[in-house]
Amino acid sequence: MDSMQEFWACQWLLTNIGKTHKTQEILKAIEIAQSEGYISKDGHLTAAGRSYVKQNKEVFSLVE
């Protein structure tokens, strides 16, 4: 995944977590993503995060 793809995937992930957990606080969304293992402490997507985005973004796009 190149840097722009990772950036947009991370943005989508944090937005999705915010909606799922009903919060608009970005720091709370980051905390949740890190605790779930989707984002590393330095802010990069982990393998689990990339997998989550890939699986759920397709489903989310179909629902929209």
N, CA, C and O atoms as a DFTB+ gen file, in Angstrom:
256 C
 N C O
     1  1       0.860      -1.167       0.000
     2  2       0.000       0.000       0.000
     3  2       0.907       1.231       0.000
     4  3       1.769       1.375       0.867
     5  1       0.706       2.113      -0.975
     6  2       1.546       3.322      -0.992
     7  2       1.036       4.329       0.034
     8  3      -0.020       4.133       0.636
     9  1       1.789       5.400       0.226
    10  2       1.489       6.338       1.311
    11  2       0.136       7.021       1.162
    12  3      -0.548       7.245       2.161
    13  1      -0.267       7.357      -0.060
    14  2      -1.582       8.002      -0.245
    15  2      -2.711       7.012       0.019
    16  3      -3.724       7.370       0.620
    17  1      -2.544       5.785      -0.422
    18  2      -3.566       4.769      -0.151
    19  2      -3.677       4.531       1.349
    20  3      -4.779       4.403       1.882
    21  1      -2.535       4.473       2.028
    22  2      -2.562       4.272       3.477
    23  2      -3.222       5.459       4.173
    24  3      -3.984       5.271       5.121
    25  1      -2.939       6.674       3.715
    26  2      -3.551       7.865       4.299
    27  2      -5.074       7.786       4.202
    28  3      -5.772       7.972       5.199
    29  1      -5.591       7.508       2.997
    30  2      -7.041       7.472       2.811
    31  2      -7.669       6.283       3.519
    32  3      -8.793       6.380       4.011
    33  1      -6.960       5.162       3.576
    34  2      -7.467       4.004       4.311
    35  2      -7.559       4.330       5.800
    36  3      -8.527       3.957       6.462
    37  1      -6.563       5.020       6.316
    38  2      -6.569       5.410       7.727
    39  2      -7.703       6.399       8.007
    40  3      -8.378       6.305       9.032
    41  1      -7.901       7.335       7.099
    42  2      -8.998       8.295       7.245
    43  2     -10.341       7.564       7.283
    44  3     -11.191       7.852       8.126
    45  1     -10.520       6.615       6.361
    46  2     -11.769       5.854       6.316
    47  2     -11.944       5.066       7.602
    48  3     -13.036       5.027       8.170
    49  1     -10.857       4.429       8.067
    50  2     -10.918       3.628       9.288
    51  2     -11.341       4.470      10.482
    52  3     -12.223       4.068      11.240
    53  1     -10.727       5.631      10.656
    54  2     -11.062       6.480      11.795
    55  2     -12.488       7.012      11.706
    56  3     -13.173       7.125      12.722
    57  1     -12.936       7.339      10.497
    58  2     -14.323       7.780      10.310
    59  2     -15.287       6.655      10.643
    60  3     -16.294       6.870      11.317
    61  1     -14.978       5.461      10.174
    62  2     -15.827       4.302      10.439
    63  2     -15.883       3.991      11.927
    64  3     -16.954       3.700      12.458
    65  1     -14.752       4.047      12.598
    66  2     -14.724       3.810      14.046
    67  2     -15.530       4.888      14.762
    68  3     -16.271       4.586      15.698
    69  1     -15.395       6.126      14.338
    70  2     -16.174       7.213      14.944
    71  2     -17.665       6.979      14.818
    72  3     -18.414       7.187      15.773
    73  1     -18.101       6.545      13.639
    74  2     -19.531       6.267      13.431
    75  2     -19.983       5.064      14.244
    76  3     -21.052       5.083      14.854
    77  1     -19.158       4.013      14.251
    78  2     -19.501       2.787      14.970
    79  2     -19.613       3.029      16.471
    80  3     -20.502       2.490      17.130
    81  1     -18.703       3.843      17.006
    82  2     -18.678       4.103      18.444
    83  2     -19.349       5.423      18.818
    84  3     -19.273       5.875      19.961
    85  1     -20.000       6.025      17.839
    86  2     -20.769       7.258      18.046
    87  2     -19.954       8.349      18.749
    88  3     -20.362       8.894      19.774
    89  1     -18.787       8.650      18.162
    90  2     -17.946       9.731      18.685
    91  2     -17.399      10.548      17.521
    92  3     -17.094      10.009      16.457
    93  1     -17.281      11.838      17.735
    94  2     -16.662      12.711      16.747
    95  2     -15.283      13.158      17.207
    96  3     -14.624      13.958      16.543
    97  1     -14.854      12.636      18.345
    98  2     -13.546      12.987      18.897
    99  2     -12.473      12.135      18.216
   100  3     -12.441      10.916      18.381
   101  1     -11.607      12.782      17.460
   102  2     -10.577      12.063      16.704
   103  2      -9.630      11.319      17.638
   104  3      -9.206      10.206      17.327
   105  1      -9.295      11.914      18.771
   106  2      -8.383      11.239      19.693
   107  2      -9.002       9.959      20.256
   108  3      -8.301       8.969      20.465
   109  1     -10.297       9.978      20.497
   110  2     -10.999       8.779      20.969
   111  2     -10.989       7.707      19.878
   112  3     -10.769       6.532      20.172
   113  1     -11.223       8.097      18.625
   114  2     -11.202       7.142      17.510
   115  2      -9.813       6.538      17.354
   116  3      -9.683       5.344      17.087
   117  1      -8.769       7.358      17.521
   118  2      -7.395       6.852      17.429
   119  2      -7.112       5.874      18.568
   120  3      -6.502       4.827      18.350
   121  1      -7.554       6.210      19.778
   122  2      -7.378       5.309      20.926
   123  2      -8.035       3.959      20.661
   124  3      -7.446       2.911      20.925
   125  1      -9.248       3.991      20.143
   126  2      -9.975       2.750      19.855
   127  2      -9.241       1.952      18.781
   128  3      -9.060       0.742      18.919
   129  1      -8.819       2.624      17.719
   130  2      -8.098       1.945      16.630
   131  2      -6.808       1.315      17.145
   132  3      -6.463       0.200      16.754
   133  1      -6.098       2.018      18.013
   134  2      -4.861       1.468      18.568
   135  2      -5.148       0.301      19.507
   136  3      -4.431      -0.699      19.493
   137  1      -6.184       0.423      20.313
   138  2      -6.499      -0.667      21.251
   139  2      -6.965      -1.922      20.516
   140  3      -6.769      -3.035      21.003
   141  1      -7.581      -1.748      19.349
   142  2      -8.019      -2.886      18.531
   143  2      -6.888      -3.433      17.670
   144  3      -7.031      -4.485      17.046
   145  1      -5.756      -2.717      17.634
   146  2      -4.607      -3.170      16.865
   147  2      -4.649      -2.794      15.398
   148  3      -3.927      -3.381      14.593
   149  1      -5.491      -1.814      15.028
   150  2      -5.623      -1.399      13.636
   151  2      -4.596      -0.340      13.238
   152  3      -4.232      -0.222      12.068
   153  1      -4.136       0.424      14.221
   154  2      -3.154       1.486      13.984
   155  2      -2.047       1.325      15.008
   156  3      -2.307       1.096      16.189
   157  1      -0.805       1.448      14.544
   158  2       0.337       1.342      15.453
   159  2       0.460       2.621      16.278
   160  3      -0.221       3.611      16.012
   161  1       1.315       2.587      17.257
   162  2       1.534       3.768      18.115
   163  2       2.081       4.947      17.324
   164  3       1.883       6.096      17.718
   165  1       2.767       4.682      16.209
   166  2       3.291       5.784      15.393
   167  2       2.307       6.223      14.300
   168  3       2.648       7.046      13.451
   169  1       1.097       5.675      14.324
   170  2       0.040       6.163      13.442
   171  2      -0.099       5.459      12.105
   172  3      -0.870       5.902      11.255
   173  1       0.629       4.375      11.901
   174  2       0.535       3.642      10.637
   175  2      -0.452       2.484      10.766
   176  3      -0.614       1.906      11.841
   177  1      -1.103       2.158       9.659
   178  2      -1.991       1.004       9.654
   179  2      -1.190      -0.268       9.870
   180  3      -0.106      -0.433       9.312
   181  1      -1.724      -1.155      10.676
   182  2      -1.116      -2.467      10.866
   183  2      -1.724      -3.419       9.831
   184  3      -2.621      -3.035       9.080
   185  1      -1.240      -4.639       9.796
   186  2      -1.815      -5.639       8.893
   187  2      -3.292      -5.849       9.226
   188  3      -4.119      -6.003       8.327
   189  1      -3.621      -5.853      10.524
   190  2      -5.022      -6.003      10.943
   191  2      -5.858      -4.809      10.473
   192  3      -7.008      -4.975      10.066
   193  1      -5.286      -3.622      10.528
   194  2      -5.988      -2.423      10.071
   195  2      -6.250      -2.449       8.577
   196  3      -7.343      -2.107       8.125
   197  1      -5.237      -2.857       7.806
   198  2      -5.420      -2.961       6.349
   199  2      -6.492      -3.991       6.014
   200  3      -7.319      -3.772       5.128
   201  1      -6.474      -5.111       6.725
   202  2      -7.470      -6.160       6.508
   203  2      -8.875      -5.655       6.854
   204  3      -9.825      -5.894       6.108
   205  1      -9.002      -4.958       7.985
   206  2     -10.298      -4.407       8.401
   207  2     -10.846      -3.449       7.346
   208  3     -12.021      -3.521       6.984
   209  1      -9.997      -2.559       6.859
   210  2     -10.428      -1.590       5.849
   211  2     -10.852      -2.318       4.579
   212  3     -11.904      -2.025       4.011
   213  1     -10.040      -3.255       4.140
   214  2     -10.343      -3.974       2.906
   215  2     -11.678      -4.705       3.004
   216  3     -12.495      -4.626       2.086
   217  1     -11.905      -5.409       4.099
   218  2     -13.134      -6.183       4.266
   219  2     -14.351      -5.288       4.457
   220  3     -15.391      -5.517       3.839
   221  1     -14.233      -4.287       5.292
   222  2     -15.394      -3.482       5.656
   223  2     -15.693      -2.361       4.689
   224  3     -16.854      -1.975       4.549
   225  1     -14.703      -1.828       4.023
   226  2     -14.959      -0.747       3.077
   227  2     -15.769      -1.257       1.901
   228  3     -16.637      -0.543       1.399
   229  1     -15.507      -2.474       1.451
   230  2     -16.294      -3.061       0.368
   231  2     -17.753      -3.212       0.790
   232  3     -18.655      -2.873       0.025
   233  1     -17.988      -3.713       1.987
   234  2     -19.349      -3.879       2.493
   235  2     -20.009      -2.522       2.653
   236  3     -21.161      -2.335       2.262
   237  1     -19.273      -1.568       3.234
   238  2     -19.788      -0.220       3.445
   239  2     -20.170       0.443       2.126
   240  3     -21.210       1.096       2.041
   241  1     -19.347       0.283       1.104
   242  2     -19.614       0.876      -0.204
   243  2     -20.868       0.296      -0.834
   244  3     -21.628       1.008      -1.489
   245  1     -21.083      -0.993      -0.635
   246  2     -22.270      -1.632      -1.187
   247  2     -23.537      -1.156      -0.489
   248  3     -24.592      -1.054      -1.116
   249  1     -23.439      -0.864       0.808
   250  2     -24.607      -0.410       1.576
   251  2     -24.974       1.019       1.233
   252  3     -26.153       1.373       1.236
   253  1     -23.968       1.857       0.934
   254  2     -24.233       3.283       0.647
   255  2     -25.080       3.457      -0.531
   256  3     -25.394       4.588      -0.904
